[in-house]
Amino acid sequence: MGASQANKEKRRIYQHQLKVRERKWMQTRTTYASKKVQYEEAVDQSNIAAQRAYSKVQRQLYNARSLAILQNQEDFKKMLANEGMIEASAAERGVRGASVARQLVQNNANFGISQALRSRGLREAGYDAREVYGDINRDLKGQLNRAFGRVAIQPIADLPPPRPVMQNVGMTLMLGMGQALGAGLEGMPANSGQTSYSNTAGVTPTYTPPSTYNYGNTYPAGSF
């Protein structure tokens, strides 16, 4: 009964270990699935934020170019107005030749300088925009890598616990019977294997065998 009870207890402990392992694995899978959902949401949000940042930079660059075009048009109109005023003033004063030409050249040069400065500003804005694009891209990659690091290693179920080693109930019973028999034999008295012929308790008779036996004539005369 001891071996049977021990085997029953081992089976109970083993089944409990299997249930704990299954529950732990289910909890791990649920946690990993939640992390995957959070990872996908983080990727979507990061991409949306990066796209918004790209759009903002592109809008700023487009506004700078539009403003440069408008300013260029205003400067061109101003150049034409100045040129007309120079020619009209020279005609009123009767000035001709190199003096008027120098004024016209200076007017055109002023317009060209404003265009050069404006073009330089646009180029610098383009350089700044590319740098901002690079910063946005690096920031996006960093966020994606950090988000992926939470789900990069997929969980694996633990190995099941080893099966318990059961005791042999029959062998244990035989060993118990053998031990009981040995203990019983050890407890018997030393002369328990001899037969007493005495009618008096506790007295052992003495017996002396005869030297010869006389069987007599057990056969009738003339038998042979």
Secondary structure, 3 states (H helix, E strand, C coil): CHHHHHHHHHHHHHHHHHHHHHHHHHHHHHHHHHHHHHHHHHHHHHHHHHHHHHHHHHHHHHHHHHHHHHHHHHHHHHHHHHHHHHHHHHHHHCCCCHHHHHHHHHHHHHHHHHHHHHHHHHHHHHHHHHHHHHHHHHHHHHHHHHHHHCCCCCCCCCCCCCCCCCCCHHHHHHHHHHHHHHHHHHHCCCCCCCCCCCCCCCCCCCCCCCCCCCCCCCCCCCCC
